[in-house]
Amino acid sequence: MNTVRAVVARGAGAPVGVEDISLPSPGPDEVRVRIRAAGVCHSDLSMVNGTLAPAYPLVLGHEAAGVIVDGPRAGEHVVLNWAPPCRECWFCGHGEPWLCARSGGPSAPRGLSATGEPLHVTLGVGGLAEEVVVPSRAVIGIPSSVPFPVAALLGCAALTGVGAVRRTARVAVGESVLVIGLGGVGLAVVVAARAAGASPVIAVDVSEAKRSLALAAGATDYVVSDDGLSSAVRALTGGLGADHAFECVGRATTMRAAWRATRRGGAVTVLGMGAKDDLLSLGALDIFHSAKALRSSVYGSSDPDRDVPPLAAAVAAGDLDLSPLITDLIGLDDVPAAFDRMSRGEGARSVVTFPDA
């Protein structure tokens, strides 16, 4: 067993803390990865505040990058993949590996607490830790020139946001885009929409403080969310409403707002992970008459093994700038404060970085 520090949640609503944990040695078809950067994702917060109901105690984190420290690929820089497809189930066989029936769900315990309790790991990763042990198929090699803080985002926020634009919605040049919610995923949607040639790209959040982040990511317009959102969007889109709306919050109220602000025949794509009892209500006549599409985008409708390498290559070449997504570089002990900022809607992605080993 190898002892490392990790961020552990012990129950819904309970304080989150950094603990010493013991990881097992890698088994067959597993690797040990020294984490060099890990994002603090809203899905992690959902594991803490009770929106989701994982098994506890739980090592948090699933968006991470690092270096393999043993095995035939030792020294390789990698992105962690929290939903590695099995390549055998019905969904994988029908070209939808992001819906793989055998990945992305609850994991078996992996490792022990200092008192010997079995520890679960978030989405099979547990990336808010100094090291992880994961299946070999859960790591994706990247160029060593990609900075680790940006590389970490390729495992979740960037892949989800970029994939939603490119693969789920297939945004075309000149189409109008509305993005509601400007955390890491929402800002990735803004970056990808501008790269796709969308215009206008209208970014929306509840605070004026997010304006500079939105504009830095490529938004053409910024709107503070209120009851007049639909009118504001129509004023910016020739009276029609947006061709595409991306909901990156995960609440029924913002899904309805996205629906209302989308033109007839347009499409609403939901990226935010909400609570199971937060019900969305739409009128049956409205659904028929508006001819709008409402869909979700799980992991950006992406195949990480296929889609992460070109994204990493674009970052390395300077063709994809994901730096606007990162607002705070922090240490492992600062994760509880990052959750507090996230709960207040402040900033975008906080990324934990580790000193050189």
C-alpha angles and dihedrals in degrees: 000000000000120000118222138156119257142167109254131191116202101188146338108299093004120128116272118228145173113254139175109252134180120232124200122240113264114272128206111316092010132111136199114230126195104218115228099174135009130182123226101230130194088239087063089053089051088058089055104041098047100255086119126031111222126164115270147258087048134182104221129221137067105174106082149129132199148130128292106240102190141025132044092312095051112150095025117133110233145179116223116238112208093191108041107178119237093219088216109074126089094262094050090047091052097051098263105108091155086070094049109159093219104048141062094034135103114320133215115254114280119189135354137263121238088267094050100260116148110249127215119212126220111259091341093298116075089194099171089087139089091251139006136197112217140158114280089241089060094070127076121196119235136180113279089231092071109099111243096234090057092040090057090059091056088071095062126343098042096039091047096047098040092043092051090056098040104033110020102037098018092211112207132210112283097016118130120243132197119195119192115194122028107212119123094293094046093050089049088055090052092050092049095044093055090045088053090055097251117163130220103021106192116195121199134191138145097254135061086218090076093061096090092048091051095049092046089054091052107268114153093203137021126206127186107227116251140129090289096061096111092053092047092052092048090051088057095045104050093268095299108096128237123317088217131021121190117199109203100169107070101227131122091230093058092043089056090047090052090049093051093048094051121093124244107281092019128123136243117205117195117209099158117099108226138184119280093235095050097099124200117216124196128170116255091225091048091053091052099040099042094052088209125153122229117193142146129236112218111199088341092295083280137148101218094204089056101034107038097063095057091045090051090047090051090052091048091050093049092245096115120046113196096163093104088067093064117075102158134035108198144166127250092261090057096063096097089055089049089055089051091053090048092051089053092049094245124150127340123258122003109201124198113219127191128214117255110277 
